[in-house]
Amino acid sequence: MKRKLKMSRLPLISVFFLAPSPSLSPRGALAPAFLHLPHRAQAHAHALRARLPAPLAPAAPAASTASPEAPASGAVPGKPMVLVAEKLGAAGLALLREFANVDCSYGLSPEELRAKISLCDALIVRSGTKVGRDVFEASGGRLRVVGRAGVGIDNVDLAAATEHGCLVVNAPTANTVAAAEHGIALLTAMARNIAQADASLKAGEFSRCTLDSRK
């Protein structure tokens, strides 16, 4: 009897900490099966549970604010869209994907480029894609950067880019190593009469004595 009275004085908050879901307890009691509370403690527990506010319903998912024109396949909301119109190295693409959604669409016709450019914030080209006034006008003001993966920017209409507030950037040192290698190759070809030997061989001759660079 004393044991039951002592248990009846348990703080009601401890009853709620110890008690699992009512469905797991016998006879609908709040306490688990191994804790047999007296009727007085059960009554207090039921009364306190009745005064607790009902659990909040799960919040409805927020309505999507993404533009219906935004590409849905793999695009991450909040990241800029970069259109890569000509082939780039894997390392460059991996770097771009760290902070932007990248659309690699190679060999686009002028019509296809104008159709896609309105969904892009940046465009990367090499020398084969012409970025004229029609491309800037088709972008509707969304295109902010045109990147030229190379030195020359003669395939980009700079005046139209300025009028539409678009930045044009290039890579002036991209071919430094290639230019140096080409220069060394030309010096070697001149020293060894490579061009003359090639022409002589194609003509059916092989004047080894006249082409010997050591003489």
Backbone hydrogen bonds, N-H to C=O, Kabsch-Sander energy under -0.5 kcal/mol:
donor,donor_aa,acceptor,acceptor_aa,energy
5,L,1,M,-2.2
6,K,2,K,-2.4
7,M,3,R,-1.9
8,S,4,K,-1.7
9,R,5,L,-0.7
9,R,6,K,-0.8
10,L,7,M,-1.7
14,S,11,P,-0.8
15,V,11,P,-1.1
16,F,12,L,-1.4
17,F,13,I,-1.7
18,L,14,S,-2.1
19,A,15,V,-1.7
24,L,21,S,-2.0
25,S,22,P,-1.3
28,G,25,S,-1.0
29,A,26,P,-2.0
35,L,32,P,-1.5
36,H,34,F,-0.7
37,L,35,L,-1.1
42,Q,38,P,-2.0
43,A,39,H,-2.3
44,H,40,R,-2.1
45,A,41,A,-2.3
46,H,42,Q,-2.6
47,A,43,A,-2.2
48,L,44,H,-2.6
49,R,45,A,-2.4
50,A,46,H,-1.8
51,R,47,A,-1.2
52,L,48,L,-0.8
52,L,49,R,-0.6
70,A,67,S,-1.6
74,G,72,A,-1.0
79,K,76,V,-1.7
82,V,80,P,-0.5
82,V,101,N,-3.3
83,L,122,A,-2.7
84,V,82,V,-0.6
84,V,103,D,-2.7
85,A,83,L,-0.8
85,A,124,I,-2.4
86,E,124,I,-0.6
93,L,89,G,-1.9
94,A,90,A,-2.3
95,L,91,A,-1.8
96,L,92,G,-2.0
97,R,93,L,-2.3
98,E,94,A,-0.5
98,E,95,L,-0.9
99,F,96,L,-1.5
100,A,96,L,-1.3
101,N,80,P,-2.9
102,V,100,A,-0.5
103,D,82,V,-3.0
103,D,101,N,-0.5
104,C,102,V,-0.6
105,S,84,V,-1.7
105,S,103,D,-1.0
106,Y,104,C,-0.5
107,G,85,A,-0.9
113,L,109,S,-2.6
114,R,110,P,-2.0
115,A,111,E,-1.7
116,K,112,E,-1.7
117,I,113,L,-1.9
118,S,114,R,-0.5
119,L,116,K,-1.8
120,C,117,I,-1.5
121,D,81,M,-2.6
122,A,81,M,-1.6
123,L,145,V,-2.1
124,I,83,L,-2.7
125,V,147,G,-2.6
130,K,128,G,-0.5
131,V,129,T,-0.6
131,V,155,N,-3.0
132,G,130,K,-0.8
135,V,132,G,-0.8
136,F,132,G,-1.4
137,E,133,R,-2.5
138,A,134,D,-1.9
139,S,135,V,-1.3
140,G,136,F,-0.5
140,G,137,E,-0.9
141,G,136,F,-0.7
142,R,139,S,-1.4
144,R,121,D,-2.6
145,V,121,D,-1.2
146,V,167,L,-2.8
147,G,123,L,-3.5
148,R,146,V,-0.5
148,R,169,V,-2.8
149,A,125,V,-3.2
149,A,147,G,-0.7
150,G,148,R,-2.3
156,V,153,I,-1.5
157,D,131,V,-2.7
158,L,156,V,-1.2
161,A,157,D,-2.0
162,T,158,L,-2.3
163,E,159,A,-2.2
164,H,160,A,-1.7
165,G,162,T,-1.3
166,C,161,A,-3.1
167,L,144,R,-3.0
169,V,146,V,-2.5
171,A,148,R,-0.5
171,A,150,G,-3.0
174,A,171,A,-1.9
176,T,173,T,-1.1
179,A,175,N,-2.6
180,A,176,T,-2.0
181,E,177,V,-2.5
182,H,178,A,-2.3
183,G,179,A,-2.2
184,I,180,A,-2.1
185,A,181,E,-2.2
186,L,182,H,-2.2
187,L,183,G,-2.0
188,T,184,I,-2.2
189,A,185,A,-2.4
190,M,186,L,-2.3
191,A,187,L,-2.1
192,R,188,T,-1.9
193,N,190,M,-0.7
194,I,189,A,-2.4
197,A,193,N,-2.3
198,D,194,I,-2.2
199,A,195,A,-2.1
200,S,196,Q,-2.4
201,L,197,A,-2.3
202,K,198,D,-2.1
203,A,199,A,-1.4
204,G,201,L,-1.4
205,E,200,S,-2.5
208,R,206,F,-1.9
211,L,207,S,-1.4
212,D,209,C,-0.6
213,S,211,L,-0.6
215,K,212,D,-1.3
